[in-house]
Amino acid sequence: MESRLDRNKIESEMGNFDYDLKKMKAVGKKMKNKLDKSKKREKQLWIALFCVCILGVSSVFQRVLFLNGEVDSRRLP
């Protein structure tokens, strides 16, 4: 009789363990998806920052050339 109760208790605990394991796997999968999305977003932000820097440098370079008089596109020949 006691062995049957022990066996039922063990089976119950194994069922709870399986349930907890499934929940942990689901949470792990969700966190992995969030991490992948955040890495993608971070990569996009770095690309955007790089493009803005290129535009800023080119703008400064054009102003320097224009102020030095080397390139004057407004002047008619």
C-alpha positions as CSV (number, residue, x, y, z in Angstrom):
1,M,0.0,0.0,0.0
2,E,2.8,2.4,0.9
3,S,4.7,1.7,-2.3
4,R,1.6,2.5,-4.3
5,L,1.3,5.9,-2.5
6,D,5.0,6.6,-3.0
7,R,4.7,5.7,-6.7
8,N,1.7,8.0,-7.1
9,K,3.6,10.8,-5.3
10,I,6.6,10.3,-7.6
11,E,4.4,10.3,-10.7
12,S,2.7,13.5,-9.5
13,E,6.1,15.2,-8.9
14,M,7.3,14.0,-12.3
15,G,4.2,15.5,-13.9
16,N,4.8,18.8,-12.2
17,F,8.4,18.7,-13.2
18,D,7.4,18.1,-16.9
19,Y,5.0,21.0,-16.7
20,D,7.7,23.3,-15.2
21,L,10.2,22.2,-17.8
22,K,7.8,23.0,-20.7
23,K,7.1,26.5,-19.1
24,M,10.9,27.1,-18.8
25,K,11.4,26.1,-22.5
26,A,8.6,28.4,-23.6
27,V,10.1,31.3,-21.6
28,G,13.5,30.6,-23.0
29,K,12.2,30.6,-26.5
30,K,10.4,33.9,-25.9
31,M,13.6,35.5,-24.5
32,K,15.6,34.2,-27.4
33,N,13.2,35.9,-29.8
34,K,13.4,39.1,-27.9
35,L,17.2,39.0,-27.9
36,D,17.2,38.4,-31.6
37,K,14.9,41.4,-32.2
38,S,16.9,43.7,-30.0
39,K,20.2,42.7,-31.8
40,K,18.5,43.4,-35.1
41,R,17.2,46.8,-33.8
42,E,20.7,47.6,-32.5
43,K,22.3,46.8,-35.8
44,Q,19.8,49.1,-37.6
45,L,20.5,51.9,-35.2
46,W,24.3,51.6,-35.8
47,I,23.7,51.7,-39.6
48,A,21.5,54.8,-39.2
49,L,24.1,56.5,-37.0
50,F,26.8,55.7,-39.6
51,C,24.7,57.2,-42.4
52,V,24.1,60.3,-40.4
53,C,27.8,60.7,-39.7
54,I,28.6,60.3,-43.4
55,L,26.0,63.0,-44.3
56,G,27.4,65.3,-41.6
57,V,31.0,64.9,-42.8
58,S,30.1,65.4,-46.4
59,S,28.1,68.5,-45.5
60,V,31.0,70.0,-43.5
61,F,33.4,69.1,-46.4
62,Q,31.2,70.9,-48.9
63,R,30.9,74.0,-46.7
64,V,34.7,74.2,-46.3
65,L,35.2,73.9,-50.0
66,F,32.5,76.5,-50.7
67,L,34.0,79.0,-48.2
68,N,37.5,78.6,-49.7
69,G,36.1,79.4,-53.1
70,E,37.4,76.3,-54.7
71,V,34.0,75.1,-55.8
72,D,31.4,77.8,-56.6
73,S,28.4,76.3,-58.5
74,R,26.5,79.6,-58.2
75,R,29.0,81.6,-60.3
76,L,28.2,82.0,-64.0
77,P,31.1,81.8,-66.5
